[in-house]
């Protein structure tokens, strides 16, 4: 299983633009083969920070999504809303027995 966690900092006042686009991507990704979970959360103590958390059956499944036109168009659309550092962590996990 492949897991990715990304924390975004969004420019104050740009949260709506970011959320609208990110929520569309969540719907698209969630429907793809191999997607176990794909969700966006707003950090409770910092209103301009969001976490995108995703789980896929394999890294290959995630890579298909990452190469998709829909995902890349969305990234280009929200790029101007980004402010500050983006933190990303990727994990490969074996199923628990």
Secondary structure as UniProt FT lines:
FT   STRAND          2..10
FT   TURN            12..13
FT   HELIX           15..30
FT   TURN            33..34
FT   STRAND          35..42
FT   TURN            44..45
FT   TURN            47..48
FT   STRAND          49..56
FT   HELIX           59..66
FT   HELIX           69..78
FT   HELIX           79..81
FT   STRAND          87..92
//
